[in-house]
Amino acid sequence: MKILIMGLPGSGKTYLTERLVPLLGSAWFNADKIREMANDWDFSEEGRIRQSNRMKTFADFEKSHGRLVVCDFVCPTMKTRQMFDADFTVWMDTINVGRYEDTNKLFERPVNVEMRITEWNDNNQHDVAREVLRVKG
């Protein structure tokens, strides 16, 4: 199962994910670490599409080996989300404006997500884990 934790920069994606992964025993791919590994800091639309494809490749590998995998990244447009093709999406809708103006302009609010988190609390990771495991069956 491929889980996407998405939202604007500064919304709490990584904070949630680092607490969620131990509960699920899942693999984890963080966008900044993947960009660093690829030495690709291009945030143009083309760069974001490349990043979505990279994240998809890593996630699909883990999923094909029967593992849960969590990826946290902005995934700012409908196109990048469709390309990534998550089985379960959590939208960190905790801020209205991110740290980067170019991302704010590009970001498209998702319409179909399995969970939407509007404020951080100490139970978010437990709530997400329960729902992921319920859906996974």
Secondary structure, DSSP 8 states (H G I E B T S, - for coil): -EEEEE-STTSSHHHHHHHHHHHHT-EEEEHHHHHHHHT----SHHHHHHHHHHHHHHHHHHHHTT--EEEE----SHHHHHHHT-SEEEEE---SS-S-HHHHHH----S--SEEE-S--TTHHHHHHHHHHHHH-
